[in-house]
Amino acid sequence: MKAVLDIKDNKAQFVMELLSNFSFVKVRPITNEKALLLGEIREAVDNVNLVKKGLLKARPAKELLDEI
C-alpha cells in the first residue's frame, strides 16, 4: 500500500525518522508540486469513475476545446 502524508514542517523530520525505523516501511519524500499533481490526477480518476457510473455528467471534448 502507498500513502501520501501531509506533515507540518516542524514535525516532518521526526515523522520521517520514525517511519524509517520500521523495516517494512520505505520512506521517500516528494515535493509539494508532485503531491499536488498526484492529488489532481486522483481527483480526475475519481471523476471519470463517477461518469462511468452515471453519477456525474461529462462534457464533450469538442465543447471543452471550443472554450479554448
PQR file with spaces between the fields and no chain letter, atoms N, CA, C, O and H, PARSE charges and radii, in Angstrom:
ATOM       1  N    MET     1       0.842   -1.178    0.000 -0.4000 1.5000
ATOM       2  CA   MET     1       0.000    0.000    0.000 -0.0000 2.0000
ATOM       3  C    MET     1       0.883    1.236    0.000  0.5500 1.7000
ATOM       4  O    MET     1       1.945    1.273    0.622 -0.5500 1.4000
ATOM       5  N    LYS     2       0.415    2.231   -0.708 -0.4000 1.5000
ATOM       6  CA   LYS     2       1.124    3.504   -0.735 -0.0000 2.0000
ATOM       7  C    LYS     2       0.229    4.551   -0.099  0.5500 1.7000
ATOM       8  O    LYS     2      -0.997    4.472   -0.184 -0.5500 1.4000
ATOM       9  H    LYS     2      -0.448    2.201   -1.213  0.4000 1.0000
ATOM      10  N    ALA     3       0.858    5.540    0.546 -0.4000 1.5000
ATOM      11  CA   ALA     3       0.109    6.606    1.201 -0.0000 2.0000
ATOM      12  C    ALA     3       0.876    7.905    1.048  0.5500 1.7000
ATOM      13  O    ALA     3       2.107    7.921    1.050 -0.5500 1.4000
ATOM      14  H    ALA     3       1.853    5.603    0.616  0.4000 1.0000
ATOM      15  N    VAL     4       0.142    8.981    0.916 -0.4000 1.5000
ATOM      16  CA   VAL     4       0.736   10.314    0.880 -0.0000 2.0000
ATOM      17  C    VAL     4       0.333   11.000    2.176  0.5500 1.7000
ATOM      18  O    VAL     4      -0.853   11.088    2.495 -0.5500 1.4000
ATOM      19  H    VAL     4      -0.858    8.968    0.914  0.4000 1.0000
ATOM      20  N    LEU     5       1.314   11.484    2.916 -0.4000 1.5000
ATOM      21  CA   LEU     5       1.068   12.141    4.195 -0.0000 2.0000
ATOM      22  C    LEU     5       1.334   13.634    4.066  0.5500 1.7000
ATOM      23  O    LEU     5       2.269   14.049    3.381 -0.5500 1.4000
ATOM      24  H    LEU     5       2.277   11.413    2.656  0.4000 1.0000
ATOM      25  N    ASP     6       0.518   14.429    4.719 -0.4000 1.5000
ATOM      26  CA   ASP     6       0.731   15.873    4.770 -0.0000 2.0000
ATOM      27  C    ASP     6       1.161   16.188    6.200  0.5500 1.7000
ATOM      28  O    ASP     6       0.345   16.170    7.121 -0.5500 1.4000
ATOM      29  H    ASP     6      -0.241   14.092    5.276  0.4000 1.0000
ATOM      30  N    ILE     7       2.454   16.479    6.374 -0.4000 1.5000
ATOM      31  CA   ILE     7       3.034   16.647    7.709 -0.0000 2.0000
ATOM      32  C    ILE     7       3.498   18.089    7.871  0.5500 1.7000
ATOM      33  O    ILE     7       4.105   18.657    6.964 -0.5500 1.4000
ATOM      34  H    ILE     7       3.116   16.494    5.626  0.4000 1.0000
ATOM      35  N    LYS     8       3.209   18.680    9.032 -0.4000 1.5000
ATOM      36  CA   LYS     8       3.689   20.032    9.316 -0.0000 2.0000
ATOM      37  C    LYS     8       5.214   20.033    9.257  0.5500 1.7000
ATOM      38  O    LYS     8       5.869   19.080    9.680 -0.5500 1.4000
ATOM      39  H    LYS     8       2.715   18.218    9.769  0.4000 1.0000
ATOM      40  N    ASP     9       5.763   21.119    8.724 -0.4000 1.5000
ATOM      41  CA   ASP     9       7.209   21.210    8.533 -0.0000 2.0000
ATOM      42  C    ASP     9       7.994   20.979    9.820  0.5500 1.7000
ATOM      43  O    ASP     9       9.050   20.348    9.798 -0.5500 1.4000
ATOM      44  H    ASP     9       5.231   21.893    8.380  0.4000 1.0000
ATOM      45  N    ASN    10       7.484   21.488   10.941 -0.4000 1.5000
ATOM      46  CA   ASN    10       8.248   21.363   12.186 -0.0000 2.0000
ATOM      47  C    ASN    10       8.214   19.939   12.758  0.5500 1.7000
ATOM      48  O    ASN    10       8.958   19.643   13.692 -0.5500 1.4000
ATOM      49  H    ASN    10       6.626   22.001   10.959  0.4000 1.0000
ATOM      50  N    LYS    11       7.375   19.061   12.221 -0.4000 1.5000
ATOM      51  CA   LYS    11       7.300   17.675   12.678 -0.0000 2.0000
ATOM      52  C    LYS    11       7.768   16.674   11.618  0.5500 1.7000
ATOM      53  O    LYS    11       7.851   15.476   11.889 -0.5500 1.4000
ATOM      54  H    LYS    11       6.770   19.302   11.462  0.4000 1.0000
ATOM      55  N    ALA    12       8.069   17.157   10.428 -0.4000 1.5000
ATOM      56  CA   ALA    12       8.407   16.275    9.313 -0.0000 2.0000
ATOM      57  C    ALA    12       9.634   15.412    9.593  0.5500 1.7000
ATOM      58  O    ALA    12       9.609   14.208    9.338 -0.5500 1.4000
ATOM      59  H    ALA    12       8.002   18.130   10.207  0.4000 1.0000
ATOM      60  N    GLN    13      10.690   15.999   10.106 -0.4000 1.5000
ATOM      61  CA   GLN    13      11.910   15.237   10.356 -0.0000 2.0000
ATOM      62  C    GLN    13      11.645   14.116   11.362  0.5500 1.7000
ATOM      63  O    GLN    13      12.125   12.998   11.178 -0.5500 1.4000
ATOM      64  H    GLN    13      10.711   16.977   10.313  0.4000 1.0000
ATOM      65  N    PHE    14      10.894   14.400   12.413 -0.4000 1.5000
ATOM      66  CA   PHE    14      10.571   13.390   13.423 -0.0000 2.0000
ATOM      67  C    PHE    14       9.783   12.228   12.807  0.5500 1.7000
ATOM      68  O    PHE    14      10.104   11.062   13.038 -0.5500 1.4000
ATOM      69  H    PHE    14      10.505   15.308   12.563  0.4000 1.0000
ATOM      70  N    VAL    15       8.760   12.555   12.029 -0.4000 1.5000
ATOM      71  CA   VAL    15       7.922   11.513   11.431 -0.0000 2.0000
ATOM      72  C    VAL    15       8.724   10.693   10.424  0.5500 1.7000
ATOM      73  O    VAL    15       8.604    9.468   10.389 -0.5500 1.4000
ATOM      74  H    VAL    15       8.499   13.502   11.842  0.4000 1.0000
ATOM      75  N    MET    16       9.536   11.352    9.611 -0.4000 1.5000
ATOM      76  CA   MET    16      10.357   10.633    8.634 -0.0000 2.0000
ATOM      77  C    MET    16      11.323    9.682    9.329  0.5500 1.7000
ATOM      78  O    MET    16      11.501    8.544    8.894 -0.5500 1.4000
ATOM      79  H    MET    16       9.633   12.347    9.640  0.4000 1.0000
ATOM      80  N    GLU    17      11.941   10.143   10.399 -0.4000 1.5000
ATOM      81  CA   GLU    17      12.869    9.287   11.144 -0.0000 2.0000
ATOM      82  C    GLU    17      12.122    8.123   11.789  0.5500 1.7000
ATOM      83  O    GLU    17      12.600    6.989   11.770 -0.5500 1.4000
ATOM      84  H    GLU    17      11.796   11.067   10.753  0.4000 1.0000
ATOM      85  N    LEU    18      10.964    8.399   12.354 -0.4000 1.5000
ATOM      86  CA   LEU    18      10.156    7.353   12.971 -0.0000 2.0000
ATOM      87  C    LEU    18       9.780    6.279   11.956  0.5500 1.7000
ATOM      88  O    LEU    18       9.947    5.088   12.220 -0.5500 1.4000
ATOM      89  H    LEU    18      10.575    9.320   12.369  0.4000 1.0000
ATOM      90  N    LEU    19       9.276    6.693   10.800 -0.4000 1.5000
ATOM      91  CA   LEU    19       8.866    5.735    9.774 -0.0000 2.0000
ATOM      92  C    LEU    19      10.048    4.946    9.219  0.5500 1.7000
ATOM      93  O    LEU    19       9.910    3.763    8.907 -0.5500 1.4000
ATOM      94  H    LEU    19       9.141    7.660   10.586  0.4000 1.0000
ATOM      95  N    SER    20      11.195    5.584    9.094 -0.4000 1.5000
ATOM      96  CA   SER    20      12.361    4.886    8.541 -0.0000 2.0000
ATOM      97  C    SER    20      12.899    3.818    9.486  0.5500 1.7000
ATOM      98  O    SER    20      13.681    2.966    9.062 -0.5500 1.4000
ATOM      99  H    SER    20      11.307    6.545    9.348  0.4000 1.0000
ATOM     100  N    ASN    21      12.500    3.842   10.754 -0.4000 1.5000
ATOM     101  CA   ASN    21      12.931    2.814   11.706 -0.0000 2.0000
ATOM     102  C    ASN    21      12.152    1.514   11.559  0.5500 1.7000
ATOM     103  O    ASN    21      12.543    0.498   12.135 -0.5500 1.4000
ATOM     104  H    ASN    21      11.865    4.533   11.099  0.4000 1.0000
ATOM     105  N    PHE    22      11.071    1.523   10.811 -0.4000 1.5000
ATOM     106  CA   PHE    22      10.317    0.299   10.543 -0.0000 2.0000
ATOM     107  C    PHE    22      10.885   -0.350    9.290  0.5500 1.7000
ATOM     108  O    PHE    22      10.946    0.280    8.234 -0.5500 1.4000
ATOM     109  H    PHE    22      10.754    2.348   10.344  0.4000 1.0000
ATOM     110  N    SER    23      11.303   -1.610    9.403 -0.4000 1.5000
ATOM     111  CA   SER    23      11.911   -2.298    8.260 -0.0000 2.0000
ATOM     112  C    SER    23      10.910   -2.527    7.126  0.5500 1.7000
ATOM     113  O    SER    23      11.316   -2.697    5.977 -0.5500 1.4000
ATOM     114  H    SER    23      11.253   -2.122   10.261  0.4000 1.0000
ATOM     115  N    PHE    24       9.636   -2.533    7.423 -0.4000 1.5000
ATOM     116  CA   PHE    24       8.614   -2.805    6.415 -0.0000 2.0000
ATOM     117  C    PHE    24       8.070   -1.532    5.758  0.5500 1.7000
ATOM     118  O    PHE    24       7.143   -1.604    4.951 -0.5500 1.4000
ATOM     119  H    PHE    24       9.306   -2.395    8.357  0.4000 1.0000
ATOM     120  N    VAL    25       8.634   -0.374    6.095 -0.4000 1.5000
ATOM     121  CA   VAL    25       8.193    0.897    5.523 -0.0000 2.0000
ATOM     122  C    VAL    25       9.340    1.509    4.734  0.5500 1.7000
ATOM     123  O    VAL    25      10.452    1.638    5.248 -0.5500 1.4000
ATOM     124  H    VAL    25       9.387   -0.315    6.751  0.4000 1.0000
ATOM     125  N    LYS    26       9.078    1.884    3.497 -0.4000 1.5000
ATOM     126  CA   LYS    26      10.058    2.610    2.688 -0.0000 2.0000
ATOM     127  C    LYS    26       9.628    4.070    2.672  0.5500 1.7000
ATOM     128  O    LYS    26       8.482    4.378    2.343 -0.5500 1.4000
ATOM     129  H    LYS    26       8.175    1.779    3.079  0.4000 1.0000
ATOM     130  N    VAL    27      10.539    4.967    3.025 -0.4000 1.5000
ATOM     131  CA   VAL    27      10.231    6.389    3.098 -0.0000 2.0000
ATOM     132  C    VAL    27      10.925    7.098    1.947  0.5500 1.7000
ATOM     133  O    VAL    27      12.133    6.970    1.745 -0.5500 1.4000
ATOM     134  H    VAL    27      11.469    4.717    3.292  0.4000 1.0000
ATOM     135  N    ARG    28      10.112    7.863    1.186 -0.4000 1.5000
ATOM     136  CA   ARG    28      10.668    8.637    0.082 -0.0000 2.0000
ATOM     137  C    ARG    28       9.900    9.946    0.000  0.5500 1.7000
ATOM     138  O    ARG    28       8.757    9.962   -0.456 -0.5500 1.4000
ATOM     139  H    ARG    28       9.131    7.967    1.350  0.4000 1.0000
ATOM     140  N    PRO    29      10.510   11.045    0.436 -0.5600 1.5000
ATOM     141  CA   PRO    29       9.805   12.330    0.390  0.2800 2.0000
ATOM     142  C    PRO    29       9.584   12.781   -1.055  0.5500 1.7000
ATOM     143  O    PRO    29      10.369   12.461   -1.948 -0.5500 1.4000
ATOM     144  N    ILE    30       8.487   13.537   -1.268 -0.4000 1.5000
ATOM     145  CA   ILE    30       8.209   14.108   -2.578 -0.0000 2.0000
ATOM     146  C    ILE    30       8.005   15.612   -2.406  0.5500 1.7000
ATOM     147  O    ILE    30       7.747   16.096   -1.304 -0.5500 1.4000
ATOM     148  H    ILE    30       7.849   13.797   -0.543  0.4000 1.0000
ATOM     149  N    THR    31       8.124   16.327   -3.499 -0.4000 1.5000
ATOM     150  CA   THR    31       7.964   17.777   -3.453 -0.0000 2.0000
ATOM     151  C    THR    31       6.487   18.134   -3.322  0.5500 1.7000
ATOM     152  O    THR    31       5.612   17.320   -3.618 -0.5500 1.4000
ATOM     153  H    THR    31       8.334   15.934   -4.394  0.4000 1.0000
ATOM     154  N    ASN    32       6.222   19.346   -2.878 -0.4000 1.5000
ATOM     155  CA   ASN    32       4.840   19.820   -2.784 -0.0000 2.0000
ATOM     156  C    ASN    32       4.160   19.817   -4.150  0.5500 1.7000
ATOM     157  O    ASN    32       2.974   19.507   -4.256 -0.5500 1.4000
ATOM     158  H    ASN    32       6.932   20.008   -2.637  0.4000 1.0000
ATOM     159  N    GLU    33       4.910   20.160   -5.190 -0.4000 1.5000
ATOM     160  CA   GLU    33       4.360   20.190   -6.543 -0.0000 2.0000
ATOM     161  C    GLU    33       3.926   18.799   -6.981  0.5500 1.7000
ATOM     162  O    GLU    33       2.859   18.635   -7.574 -0.5500 1.4000
ATOM     163  H    GLU    33       5.874   20.411   -5.104  0.4000 1.0000
ATOM     164  N    LYS    34       4.747   17.801   -6.690 -0.4000 1.5000
ATOM     165  CA   LYS    34       4.408   16.431   -7.067 -0.0000 2.0000
ATOM     166  C    LYS    34       3.196   15.937   -6.267  0.5500 1.7000
ATOM     167  O    LYS    34       2.344   15.231   -6.809 -0.5500 1.4000
ATOM     168  H    LYS    34       5.613   17.934   -6.208  0.4000 1.0000
ATOM     169  N    ALA    35       3.116   16.299   -4.999 -0.4000 1.5000
ATOM     170  CA   ALA    35       1.963   15.913   -4.178 -0.0000 2.0000
ATOM     171  C    ALA    35       0.692   16.548   -4.733  0.5500 1.7000
ATOM     172  O    ALA    35      -0.353   15.898   -4.775 -0.5500 1.4000
ATOM     173  H    ALA    35       3.808   16.872   -4.560  0.4000 1.0000
ATOM     174  N    LEU    36       0.766   17.801   -5.158 -0.4000 1.5000
ATOM     175  CA   LEU    36      -0.381   18.487   -5.750 -0.0000 2.0000
ATOM     176  C    LEU    36      -0.799   17.800   -7.047  0.5500 1.7000
ATOM     177  O    LEU    36      -1.988   17.582   -7.281 -0.5500 1.4000
ATOM     178  H    LEU    36       1.615   18.329   -5.125  0.4000 1.0000
ATOM     179  N    LEU    37       0.164   17.462   -7.878 -0.4000 1.5000
ATOM     180  CA   LEU    37      -0.116   16.773   -9.134 -0.0000 2.0000
ATOM     181  C    LEU    37      -0.793   15.427   -8.874  0.5500 1.7000
ATOM     182  O    LEU    37      -1.768   15.085   -9.543 -0.5500 1.4000
ATOM     183  H    LEU    37       1.129   17.639   -7.688  0.4000 1.0000
ATOM     184  N    LEU    38      -0.286   14.670   -7.918 -0.4000 1.5000
ATOM     185  CA   LEU    38      -0.890   13.375   -7.585 -0.0000 2.0000
ATOM     186  C    LEU    38      -2.330   13.549   -7.116  0.5500 1.7000
ATOM     187  O    LEU    38      -3.198   12.748   -7.464 -0.5500 1.4000
ATOM     188  H    LEU    38       0.506   14.947   -7.375  0.4000 1.0000
ATOM     189  N    GLY    39      -2.583   14.575   -6.340 -0.4000 1.5000
ATOM     190  CA   GLY    39      -3.939   14.853   -5.880 -0.0000 2.0000
ATOM     191  C    GLY    39      -4.871   15.200   -7.028  0.5500 1.7000
ATOM     192  O    GLY    39      -6.018   14.755   -7.056 -0.5500 1.4000
ATOM     193  H    GLY    39      -1.877   15.225   -6.058  0.4000 1.0000
ATOM     194  N    GLU    40      -4.386   15.988   -7.971 -0.4000 1.5000
ATOM     195  CA   GLU    40      -5.193   16.370   -9.120 -0.0000 2.0000
ATOM     196  C    GLU    40      -5.485   15.171  -10.020  0.5500 1.7000
ATOM     197  O    GLU    40      -6.591   15.033  -10.544 -0.5500 1.4000
ATOM     198  H    GLU    40      -3.454   16.350   -7.948  0.4000 1.0000
ATOM     199  N    ILE    41      -4.489   14.312  -10.195 -0.4000 1.5000
ATOM     200  CA   ILE    41      -4.690   13.101  -11.000 -0.0000 2.0000
ATOM     201  C    ILE    41      -5.709   12.188  -10.320  0.5500 1.7000
ATOM     202  O    ILE    41      -6.584   11.624  -10.978 -0.5500 1.4000
ATOM     203  H    ILE    41      -3.591   14.424   -9.770  0.4000 1.0000
ATOM     204  N    ARG    42      -5.590   12.048   -9.013 -0.4000 1.5000
ATOM     205  CA   ARG    42      -6.534   11.208   -8.266 -0.0000 2.0000
ATOM     206  C    ARG    42      -7.963   11.749   -8.406  0.5500 1.7000
ATOM     207  O    ARG    42      -8.905   10.975   -8.574 -0.5500 1.4000
ATOM     208  H    ARG    42      -4.879   12.506   -8.479  0.4000 1.0000
ATOM     209  N    GLU    43      -8.120   13.067   -8.338 -0.4000 1.5000
ATOM     210  CA   GLU    43      -9.441   13.683   -8.491 -0.0000 2.0000
ATOM     211  C    GLU    43      -9.996   13.435   -9.888  0.5500 1.7000
ATOM     212  O    GLU    43     -11.187   13.166  -10.044 -0.5500 1.4000
ATOM     213  H    GLU    43      -7.354   13.695   -8.201  0.4000 1.0000
ATOM     214  N    ALA    44      -9.139   13.525  -10.905 -0.4000 1.5000
ATOM     215  CA   ALA    44      -9.575   13.283  -12.282 -0.0000 2.0000
ATOM     216  C    ALA    44     -10.038   11.838  -12.463  0.5500 1.7000
ATOM     217  O    ALA    44     -11.058   11.585  -13.105 -0.5500 1.4000
ATOM     218  H    ALA    44      -8.172   13.743  -10.778  0.4000 1.0000
ATOM     219  N    VAL    45      -9.295   10.905  -11.902 -0.4000 1.5000
ATOM     220  CA   VAL    45      -9.677    9.491  -11.991 -0.0000 2.0000
ATOM     221  C    VAL    45     -10.997    9.254  -11.269  0.5500 1.7000
ATOM     222  O    VAL    45     -11.853    8.522  -11.765 -0.5500 1.4000
ATOM     223  H    VAL    45      -8.467   11.111  -11.381  0.4000 1.0000
ATOM     224  N    ASP    46     -11.166    9.862  -10.113 -0.4000 1.5000
ATOM     225  CA   ASP    46     -12.434    9.738   -9.381 -0.0000 2.0000
ATOM     226  C    ASP    46     -13.592   10.276  -10.223  0.5500 1.7000
ATOM     227  O    ASP    46     -14.666    9.675  -10.256 -0.5500 1.4000
ATOM     228  H    ASP    46     -10.471   10.456   -9.710  0.4000 1.0000
ATOM     229  N    ASN    47     -13.381   11.399  -10.899 -0.4000 1.5000
ATOM     230  CA   ASN    47     -14.426   11.984  -11.747 -0.0000 2.0000
ATOM     231  C    ASN    47     -14.770   11.064  -12.917  0.5500 1.7000
ATOM     232  O    ASN    47     -15.943   10.906  -13.255 -0.5500 1.4000
ATOM     233  H    ASN    47     -12.509   11.888  -10.872  0.4000 1.0000
ATOM     234  N    VAL    48     -13.764   10.462  -13.532 -0.4000 1.5000
ATOM     235  CA   VAL    48     -14.003    9.525  -14.639 -0.0000 2.0000
ATOM     236  C    VAL    48     -14.825    8.338  -14.140  0.5500 1.7000
ATOM     237  O    VAL    48     -15.746    7.890  -14.822 -0.5500 1.4000
ATOM     238  H    VAL    48     -12.811   10.590  -13.257  0.4000 1.0000
ATOM     239  N    ASN    49     -14.498    7.836  -12.968 -0.4000 1.5000
ATOM     240  CA   ASN    49     -15.256    6.711  -12.410 -0.0000 2.0000
ATOM     241  C    ASN    49     -16.701    7.106  -12.123  0.5500 1.7000
ATOM     242  O    ASN    49     -17.611    6.303  -12.331 -0.5500 1.4000
ATOM     243  H    ASN    49     -13.749    8.200  -12.414  0.4000 1.0000
ATOM     244  N    LEU    50     -16.924    8.332  -11.647 -0.4000 1.5000
ATOM     245  CA   LEU    50     -18.289    8.808  -11.412 -0.0000 2.0000
ATOM     246  C    LEU    50     -19.063    8.926  -12.720  0.5500 1.7000
ATOM     247  O    LEU    50     -20.255    8.623  -12.766 -0.5500 1.4000
ATOM     248  H    LEU    50     -16.185    8.984  -11.478  0.4000 1.0000
ATOM     249  N    VAL    51     -18.390    9.366  -13.783 -0.4000 1.5000
ATOM     250  CA   VAL    51     -19.033    9.470  -15.093 -0.0000 2.0000
ATOM     251  C    VAL    51     -19.420    8.072  -15.580  0.5500 1.7000
ATOM     252  O    VAL    51     -20.522    7.878  -16.094 -0.5500 1.4000
ATOM     253  H    VAL    51     -17.422    9.613  -13.745  0.4000 1.0000
ATOM     254  N    LYS    52     -18.530    7.110  -15.422 -0.4000 1.5000
ATOM     255  CA   LYS    52     -18.811    5.738  -15.848 -0.0000 2.0000
ATOM     256  C    LYS    52     -20.002    5.153  -15.097  0.5500 1.7000
ATOM     257  O    LYS    52     -20.769    4.370  -15.657 -0.5500 1.4000
ATOM     258  H    LYS    52     -17.635    7.267  -15.004  0.4000 1.0000
ATOM     259  N    LYS    53     -20.157    5.531  -13.832 -0.4000 1.5000
ATOM     260  CA   LYS    53     -21.270    5.040  -13.026 -0.0000 2.0000
ATOM     261  C    LYS    53     -22.553    5.822  -13.283  0.5500 1.7000
ATOM     262  O    LYS    53     -23.618    5.453  -12.787 -0.5500 1.4000
ATOM     263  H    LYS    53     -19.534    6.167  -13.376  0.4000 1.0000
ATOM     264  N    GLY    54     -22.456    6.895  -14.052 -0.4000 1.5000
ATOM     265  CA   GLY    54     -23.626    7.711  -14.356 -0.0000 2.0000
ATOM     266  C    GLY    54     -23.977    8.703  -13.261  0.5500 1.7000
ATOM     267  O    GLY    54     -25.074    9.261  -13.258 -0.5500 1.4000
ATOM     268  H    GLY    54     -21.592    7.195  -14.455  0.4000 1.0000
ATOM     269  N    LEU    55     -23.056    8.927  -12.329 -0.4000 1.5000
ATOM     270  CA   LEU    55     -23.314    9.844  -11.222 -0.0000 2.0000
ATOM     271  C    LEU    55     -22.833   11.272  -11.508  0.5500 1.7000
ATOM     272  O    LEU    55     -23.107   12.193  -10.738 -0.5500 1.4000
ATOM     273  H    LEU    55     -22.164    8.474  -12.331  0.4000 1.0000
ATOM     274  N    LEU    56     -22.117   11.443  -12.617 -0.4000 1.5000
ATOM     275  CA   LEU    56     -21.602   12.753  -13.000 -0.0000 2.0000
ATOM     276  C    LEU    56     -21.740   12.879  -14.507  0.5500 1.7000
ATOM     277  O    LEU    56     -21.446   11.935  -15.239 -0.5500 1.4000
ATOM     278  H    LEU    56     -21.895   10.695  -13.242  0.4000 1.0000
ATOM     279  N    LYS    57     -22.181   14.030  -14.972 -0.4000 1.5000
ATOM     280  CA   LYS    57     -22.361   14.238  -16.406 -0.0000 2.0000
ATOM     281  C    LYS    57     -21.049   14.746  -17.009  0.5500 1.7000
ATOM     282  O    LYS    57     -20.429   15.676  -16.494 -0.5500 1.4000
ATOM     283  H    LYS    57     -22.420   14.797  -14.377  0.4000 1.0000
ATOM     284  N    ALA    58     -20.650   14.119  -18.097 -0.4000 1.5000
ATOM     285  CA   ALA    58     -19.416   14.503  -18.785 -0.0000 2.0000
ATOM     286  C    ALA    58     -19.709   15.562  -19.838  0.5500 1.7000
ATOM     287  O    ALA    58     -20.830   15.676  -20.334 -0.5500 1.4000
ATOM     288  H    ALA    58     -21.154   13.364  -18.515  0.4000 1.0000
ATOM     289  N    ARG    59     -18.681   16.331  -20.166 -0.4000 1.5000
ATOM     290  CA   ARG    59     -18.786   17.317  -21.243 -0.0000 2.0000
ATOM     291  C    ARG    59     -18.071   16.761  -22.468  0.5500 1.7000
ATOM     292  O    ARG    59     -17.009   16.150  -22.345 -0.5500 1.4000
ATOM     293  H    ARG    59     -17.771   16.238  -19.763  0.4000 1.0000
ATOM     294  N    PRO    60     -18.649   16.970  -23.651 -0.5600 1.5000
ATOM     295  CA   PRO    60     -17.959   16.526  -24.859  0.2800 2.0000
ATOM     296  C    PRO    60     -16.618   17.256  -25.030  0.5500 1.7000
ATOM     297  O    PRO    60     -16.505   18.434  -24.689 -0.5500 1.4000
ATOM     298  N    ALA    61     -15.623   16.568  -25.549 -0.4000 1.5000
ATOM     299  CA   ALA    61     -14.296   17.151  -25.734 -0.0000 2.0000
ATOM     300  C    ALA    61     -14.358   18.363  -26.672  0.5500 1.7000
ATOM     301  O    ALA    61     -13.640   19.342  -26.467 -0.5500 1.4000
ATOM     302  H    ALA    61     -15.715   15.612  -25.827  0.4000 1.0000
ATOM     303  N    LYS    62     -15.205   18.299  -27.688 -0.4000 1.5000
ATOM     304  CA   LYS    62     -15.320   19.423  -28.622 -0.0000 2.0000
ATOM     305  C    LYS    62     -15.781   20.691  -27.894  0.5500 1.7000
ATOM     306  O    LYS    62     -15.282   21.783  -28.162 -0.5500 1.4000
ATOM     307  H    LYS    62     -15.788   17.504  -27.855  0.4000 1.0000
ATOM     308  N    GLU    63     -16.720   20.538  -26.988 -0.4000 1.5000
ATOM     309  CA   GLU    63     -17.197   21.690  -26.207 -0.0000 2.0000
ATOM     310  C    GLU    63     -16.059   22.280  -25.373  0.5500 1.7000
ATOM     311  O    GLU    63     -15.924   23.500  -25.275 -0.5500 1.4000
ATOM     312  H    GLU    63     -17.125   19.650  -26.769  0.4000 1.0000
ATOM     313  N    LEU    64     -15.259   21.432  -24.788 -0.4000 1.5000
ATOM     314  CA   LEU    64     -14.123   21.882  -23.988 -0.0000 2.0000
ATOM     315  C    LEU    64     -13.105   22.611  -24.865  0.5500 1.7000
ATOM     316  O    LEU    64     -12.606   23.672  -24.488 -0.5500 1.4000
ATOM     317  H    LEU    64     -15.368   20.441  -24.867  0.4000 1.0000
ATOM     318  N    LEU    65     -12.797   22.046  -26.033 -0.4000 1.5000
ATOM     319  CA   LEU    65     -11.824   22.668  -26.942 -0.0000 2.0000
ATOM     320  C    LEU    65     -12.330   23.994  -27.497  0.5500 1.7000
ATOM     321  O    LEU    65     -11.546   24.913  -27.736 -0.5500 1.4000
ATOM     322  H    LEU    65     -13.202   21.184  -26.339  0.4000 1.0000
ATOM     323  N    ASP    66     -13.640   24.089  -27.700 -0.4000 1.5000
ATOM     324  CA   ASP    66     -14.205   25.350  -28.202 -0.0000 2.0000
ATOM     325  C    ASP    66     -14.018   26.488  -27.215  0.5500 1.7000
ATOM     326  O    ASP    66     -13.939   27.649  -27.616 -0.5500 1.4000
ATOM     327  H    ASP    66     -14.276   23.342  -27.506  0.4000 1.0000
ATOM     328  N    GLU    67     -13.948   26.171  -25.942 -0.4000 1.5000
ATOM     329  CA   GLU    67     -13.742   27.212  -24.932 -0.0000 2.0000
ATOM     330  C    GLU    67     -12.332   27.792  -24.970  0.5500 1.7000
ATOM     331  O    GLU    67     -12.103   28.922  -24.540 -0.5500 1.4000
ATOM     332  H    GLU    67     -14.012   25.228  -25.616  0.4000 1.0000
ATOM     333  N    ILE    68     -11.414   27.023  -25.477 -0.4000 1.5000
ATOM     334  CA   ILE    68     -10.008   27.454  -25.526 -0.0000 2.0000
ATOM     335  C    ILE    68      -9.791   28.339  -26.677  0.5500 1.7000
ATOM     336  O    ILE    68      -8.673   28.808  -26.893 -0.5500 1.4000
ATOM     337  H    ILE    68     -11.601   26.105  -25.826  0.4000 1.0000
